[in-house]
Amino acid sequence: MNVADASFNRERPDVYGDAHPKALLRTIQEDGDFLLKLSNEHILSSDQFCRDTLKQLFRLAAKYESNPTRFSSPLQGKILISAFYEPSTRTRLSFESAWHRLGGDIMSITDRSTTGIAKGECLEDVAEMFNNYGDCVVLRDNQEESINAMMDTLRIPIINAGNGSDEHPTQAMADLYAIFKWRPELLQAEIAPERKITMGVIGIPSKMRTVRSLLKTLAVFPECFNEIVIIHDAASKADLFAPGQREELAERGLKITLSEDLDAVLPRLDVTYINAIAWEGDGFETYGKIFTLSASSPLKPDGIILHPLARGEELAKDLDNTTHNWYFSQARGAVFVRMALLTCMVQRAERVIDVV
């Protein structure tokens, strides 16, 4: 069987990383108060989320994923403005899929040149118009400051779906959701020392928005991790971290170590997160070309691989049909995480919190 043959609702914990979310659902006790606090909030950075809010968002995401046909109308009558001024497949479509699955309508912009911005309109005026046309905005822009320029004018909530090399907070949420689905016991009050995980991150924290937001989000749950190993090439060593970045993560409880030898650390990694693309200005750069993962890599037998996708040569397709593959589940779960967040932001959480 290939991935295309599998149904959206399959329960195959041994293939393609699709552990059923009900185990995660049972692990987290419901407390809707943390979800209600997200009403009409702008989402700019992973720094905004505390552990209780993330846990409740993951619980709601697991509820949606456990029974995706049960919730089809919470956003009925609501309109999403999907503004993607930088190329995107998974992020744009998963946000739009999430909104559609909850019964809402969408207006989509995928090219800055087709908007008033191309004629010199300022972002503040664009934001004022958005206030009149929709109930929520999802923005991806390769200019880091665009979302900040719009936030002061917007009276409807906006989500940062990737702003240059700065952050991508909902991707990090999807990453952590995948980890907790894989090992729900990490959310228990007490974690046995031998069940804590060692995670490797192949990427450049100072330049990659996915990695930057991921590390911020992991630092909300430092007790889950023995160690986070940043795997990098020698050329990136000098500017691996932004000023103060590593120190802040350490202060929040993450043990960060460095390695330039991927194969040497792979056998002890429970989770390997790999990315190669960093957006810079109007284009992107590829880093760490010497690092590749394939079925012949010395992976820990029960270890899993995460990748924000789209992938290049760094992640071989011969891993797709192995139990190491959790990157497809990671992408799939992003829909449900974004469903949970969107529901809360547009003041519809009360419609689903008590539904079983």
C-alpha positions as CSV (number, residue, x, y, z in Angstrom):
1,M,0.0,0.0,0.0
2,N,1.2,3.5,-0.7
3,V,0.4,6.8,1.0
4,A,-2.1,7.7,-1.7
5,D,-4.1,4.6,-1.1
6,A,-4.6,5.3,2.6
7,S,-7.8,7.0,3.8
8,F,-7.7,10.2,5.8
9,N,-9.1,8.4,8.9
10,R,-6.9,5.4,8.9
11,E,-5.5,4.2,12.2
12,R,-2.1,2.8,11.5
13,P,0.3,3.6,14.3
14,D,3.0,1.4,12.7
15,V,3.0,3.0,9.3
16,Y,3.5,6.6,8.2
17,G,3.6,7.8,11.8
18,D,-0.2,7.8,12.2
19,A,-0.6,7.0,15.9
20,H,-4.2,7.5,16.8
21,P,-4.8,10.8,18.6
22,K,-7.1,9.3,21.2
23,A,-4.2,8.3,23.4
24,L,-3.2,12.0,23.5
25,L,-6.8,13.0,24.1
26,R,-6.9,10.7,27.2
27,T,-3.7,12.1,28.6
28,I,-4.8,15.8,28.8
29,Q,-7.5,16.8,31.2
30,E,-9.8,19.4,29.6
31,D,-9.8,23.0,30.8
32,G,-11.5,25.3,28.3
33,D,-10.5,28.5,30.1
34,F,-7.1,28.5,28.4
35,L,-8.8,28.3,25.0
36,L,-11.2,31.1,25.7
37,K,-8.3,33.4,26.5
38,L,-7.2,33.1,22.8
39,S,-10.3,34.9,21.6
40,N,-9.4,37.7,19.2
41,E,-5.7,37.4,19.9
42,H,-3.0,38.1,17.3
43,I,-0.6,35.2,17.0
44,L,2.9,36.5,16.2
45,S,5.4,34.4,18.0
46,S,5.8,31.0,19.8
47,D,6.7,33.1,22.9
48,Q,3.0,33.8,23.4
49,F,2.1,30.2,24.4
50,C,2.3,28.7,27.9
51,R,2.2,25.0,28.6
52,D,-1.4,25.0,29.6
53,T,-2.6,26.8,26.5
54,L,-0.6,24.5,24.3
55,K,-1.9,21.4,26.0
56,Q,-5.5,22.5,25.6
57,L,-4.9,23.3,22.0
58,F,-3.4,19.9,21.4
59,R,-6.4,18.3,23.2
60,L,-8.8,20.1,20.9
61,A,-6.7,19.2,17.9
62,A,-6.8,15.5,19.0
63,K,-10.5,15.8,19.5
64,Y,-10.9,17.1,15.9
65,E,-8.5,14.4,14.5
66,S,-10.2,11.6,16.4
67,N,-13.6,12.4,14.8
68,P,-13.0,14.8,11.9
69,T,-16.6,14.5,10.6
70,R,-18.1,15.4,14.0
71,F,-17.2,19.1,13.8
72,S,-18.3,20.7,10.5
73,S,-19.9,24.0,11.5
74,P,-18.2,25.9,14.3
75,L,-16.9,28.5,11.9
76,Q,-20.1,28.8,9.8
77,G,-20.7,32.4,8.8
78,K,-17.0,33.3,9.4
79,I,-14.6,34.5,6.7
80,L,-10.9,33.9,6.6
81,I,-8.6,36.2,4.6
82,S,-5.7,33.9,3.5
83,A,-2.9,36.3,2.4
84,F,0.2,34.4,1.2
85,Y,2.8,36.7,-0.4
86,E,5.5,34.0,-0.4
87,P,5.2,30.6,-2.0
88,S,3.5,28.0,0.1
89,T,1.8,24.6,-0.3
90,R,1.3,22.9,3.0
91,T,0.9,26.0,5.3
92,R,-1.6,27.7,3.0
93,L,-3.6,24.6,2.1
94,S,-3.6,23.3,5.7
95,F,-5.0,26.7,7.0
96,E,-7.6,26.8,4.2
97,S,-8.5,23.1,4.8
98,A,-8.8,23.7,8.5
99,W,-11.2,26.6,7.9
100,H,-13.3,24.8,5.3
101,R,-13.5,21.7,7.6
102,L,-15.1,23.9,10.3
103,G,-17.6,25.3,7.9
104,G,-16.1,28.8,7.2
105,D,-15.6,30.6,3.9
106,I,-12.3,31.9,2.5
107,M,-10.9,34.7,0.5
108,S,-7.4,33.9,-0.8
109,I,-4.6,36.2,-2.0
110,T,-1.5,34.5,-3.4
111,D,0.3,37.2,-5.3
112,R,1.2,40.7,-3.9
113,S,1.3,42.1,-7.5
114,T,-2.5,41.6,-7.7
115,T,-3.2,43.8,-4.7
116,G,-3.2,47.5,-4.0
117,I,0.3,47.0,-2.4
118,A,1.6,46.8,-6.0
119,K,0.3,50.4,-6.5
120,G,1.9,51.7,-3.4
121,E,-0.9,51.1,-0.8
122,C,0.5,51.0,2.7
123,L,0.0,47.9,4.8
124,E,-1.9,49.8,7.4
125,D,-4.6,50.7,4.8
126,V,-4.7,47.1,3.7
127,A,-5.3,46.1,7.3
128,E,-8.1,48.6,7.6
129,M,-9.8,47.0,4.6
130,F,-9.3,43.6,6.0
131,N,-11.3,44.7,9.1
132,N,-14.3,45.2,6.8
133,Y,-14.0,42.0,4.8
134,G,-13.1,39.1,7.1
135,D,-13.0,37.7,10.6
136,C,-9.4,36.5,10.7
137,V,-6.3,36.9,8.6
138,V,-3.5,34.4,8.0
139,L,-0.4,36.2,6.6
140,R,2.8,34.9,5.1
141,D,5.2,37.5,4.0
142,N,9.0,37.3,3.3
143,Q,9.3,40.8,4.9
144,E,9.6,40.3,8.6
145,E,8.0,43.6,9.6
146,S,4.8,43.3,7.5
147,I,2.8,41.6,10.2
148,N,3.9,44.2,12.8
149,A,2.8,47.0,10.5
150,M,-0.7,45.5,10.2
151,M,-1.3,44.5,13.8
152,D,-1.8,48.0,15.2
153,T,-4.6,48.7,12.7
154,L,-6.3,45.3,12.6
155,R,-9.4,44.8,14.8
156,I,-9.7,41.2,13.7
157,P,-7.0,38.6,14.7
158,I,-4.1,37.7,12.5
159,I,-1.8,34.7,12.5
160,N,1.9,34.8,11.5
161,A,2.2,32.0,8.9
162,G,5.9,32.7,8.4
163,N,7.6,36.1,8.3
164,G,10.9,36.0,6.6
165,S,13.6,34.3,8.7
166,D,11.9,35.3,11.9
167,E,9.2,32.8,13.1
168,H,6.6,30.3,12.1
169,P,4.7,29.6,15.3
170,T,2.0,27.3,14.0
171,Q,4.5,25.0,12.3
172,A,6.2,24.6,15.7
173,M,2.9,23.7,17.3
174,A,2.3,21.0,14.6
175,D,5.9,19.7,15.3
176,L,5.2,19.3,19.0
177,Y,1.8,17.9,18.4
178,A,3.4,15.1,16.4
179,I,5.9,14.4,19.1
180,F,3.2,14.2,21.8
181,K,1.0,11.9,19.6
182,W,4.0,9.7,19.2
183,R,4.7,9.6,22.9
184,P,1.7,10.9,24.9
185,E,3.4,9.9,28.2
186,L,5.6,13.0,27.9
187,L,2.6,15.0,29.1
188,Q,2.1,13.0,32.3
189,A,2.9,14.7,35.6
190,E,5.9,12.5,36.2
191,I,8.1,11.3,33.4
192,A,10.4,8.3,34.1
193,P,14.0,9.4,33.4
194,E,14.5,6.6,30.8
195,R,11.4,7.8,28.9
196,K,12.6,11.4,28.4
197,I,13.8,11.9,24.8
198,T,16.9,13.1,23.1
199,M,16.2,15.2,20.0
200,G,18.4,16.2,17.2
201,V,17.7,19.4,15.1
202,I,19.5,19.6,11.8
203,G,19.3,23.3,10.9
204,I,20.4,26.8,11.7
205,P,18.5,28.4,14.6
206,S,19.6,31.9,13.7
207,K,18.4,31.7,10.1
208,M,15.5,29.2,9.9
209,R,12.1,30.4,11.2
210,T,10.9,26.8,11.6
211,V,13.9,25.9,13.8
212,R,13.7,29.2,15.8
213,S,10.0,28.7,16.6
214,L,10.5,25.0,17.3
215,L,13.2,25.6,19.9
216,K,11.0,28.2,21.6
217,T,8.1,25.7,21.7
218,L,10.3,22.8,23.0
219,A,11.5,25.2,25.8
220,V,7.9,25.3,27.1
221,F,8.3,21.6,28.0
222,P,12.0,21.2,29.0
223,E,11.3,18.4,31.3
224,C,10.5,16.1,28.3
225,F,14.0,16.3,26.9
226,N,17.3,14.9,28.0
227,E,19.1,16.9,25.4
228,I,18.6,18.9,22.2
229,V,21.5,18.3,19.8
230,I,21.9,21.1,17.1
231,I,23.6,19.4,14.1
232,H,25.3,21.9,11.8
233,D,28.1,22.2,9.2
234,A,31.3,23.9,10.0
235,A,30.5,26.8,7.8
236,S,27.5,27.8,10.0
237,K,29.3,27.6,13.3
238,A,30.0,31.3,13.7
239,D,26.4,32.5,13.3
240,L,24.5,29.4,14.4
241,F,22.6,31.3,17.0
242,A,21.3,34.8,17.1
243,P,22.6,37.0,20.0
244,G,21.2,35.7,23.2
245,Q,19.2,32.9,21.6
246,R,21.1,30.0,23.0
247,E,21.3,31.6,26.5
248,E,17.5,32.2,26.6
249,L,16.8,28.5,25.7
250,A,19.2,27.4,28.4
251,E,17.6,29.7,31.0
252,R,14.2,28.1,30.1
253,G,15.6,24.6,30.8
254,L,16.8,23.2,27.5
255,K,20.1,21.4,27.5
256,I,21.6,22.4,24.1
257,T,24.7,20.6,22.7
258,L,26.3,20.9,19.3
259,S,27.6,18.4,16.7
260,E,29.0,18.5,13.2
261,D,28.8,14.7,12.8
262,L,25.3,13.5,12.0
263,D,26.0,9.8,11.8
264,A,27.8,9.8,15.1
265,V,24.7,11.1,17.0
266,L,21.9,9.5,15.0
267,P,22.0,6.2,16.9
268,R,20.9,7.9,20.2
269,L,18.3,10.3,18.8
270,D,14.7,9.5,19.6
271,V,13.5,12.4,17.3
272,T,15.5,13.7,14.4
273,Y,14.2,17.0,13.0
274,I,15.7,18.0,9.6
275,N,15.3,21.1,7.5
276,A,17.5,22.7,4.9
277,I,15.7,25.8,3.6
278,A,16.0,29.3,5.1
279,W,14.1,32.2,3.6
280,E,16.3,35.3,3.2
281,G,15.0,38.4,1.6
282,D,13.1,37.6,-1.6
283,G,14.5,34.1,-1.9
284,F,15.9,31.2,0.1
285,E,19.2,29.6,0.9
286,T,20.0,25.9,1.4
287,Y,22.1,25.0,4.4
288,G,23.8,21.8,5.6
289,K,23.9,20.1,2.2
290,I,26.3,17.5,3.6
291,F,23.6,16.2,5.9
292,T,21.2,13.6,4.4
293,L,18.9,11.0,5.9
294,S,18.0,7.7,4.2
295,A,17.0,4.2,5.0
296,S,20.7,3.3,5.3
297,S,21.3,6.0,7.9
298,P,22.2,4.7,11.4
299,L,18.9,5.7,12.9
300,K,17.8,4.5,16.3
301,P,15.5,1.5,15.6
302,D,12.4,3.2,17.2
303,G,13.4,6.8,16.4
304,I,11.3,9.0,14.3
305,I,12.0,11.7,11.7
306,L,10.2,15.1,11.5
307,H,10.6,17.6,8.6
308,P,8.5,20.7,8.0
309,L,8.5,20.0,4.2
310,A,8.9,20.7,1.3
311,R,11.9,18.4,1.2
312,G,14.9,18.2,-1.0
313,E,17.8,15.8,-1.3
314,E,18.3,15.9,2.5
315,L,15.4,13.4,3.1
316,A,15.3,10.3,0.9
317,K,12.1,8.8,-0.2
318,D,13.2,5.4,0.8
319,L,12.3,6.4,4.3
320,D,8.6,7.0,3.4
321,N,7.5,3.4,4.0
322,T,9.4,2.9,7.3
323,T,8.3,3.5,10.8
324,H,10.8,6.4,11.0
325,N,8.4,8.4,8.9
326,W,6.5,10.8,11.0
327,Y,6.8,13.8,8.7
328,F,3.6,12.9,6.8
329,S,1.7,12.6,10.1
330,Q,3.3,15.9,11.1
331,A,1.9,17.6,8.0
332,R,-1.5,15.9,8.4
333,G,-1.7,16.9,12.1
334,A,-1.0,20.5,11.2
335,V,-4.6,20.8,9.8
336,F,-6.1,19.8,13.2
337,V,-3.8,22.0,15.2
338,R,-4.7,25.0,13.0
339,M,-8.4,24.0,13.3
340,A,-8.1,24.2,17.1
341,L,-6.3,27.6,17.0
342,L,-8.6,29.2,14.5
343,T,-11.7,28.1,16.4
344,C,-10.4,29.8,19.5
345,M,-9.3,33.0,17.8
346,V,-12.7,33.8,16.3
347,Q,-14.6,33.2,19.5
348,R,-16.1,29.9,18.7
349,A,-14.3,27.7,21.2
350,E,-17.4,27.5,23.5
351,R,-19.1,25.6,20.7
352,V,-16.7,22.7,20.8
353,I,-15.2,22.5,24.3
354,D,-17.9,20.4,25.8
355,V,-18.7,18.3,22.7
356,V,-17.6,14.7,23.0
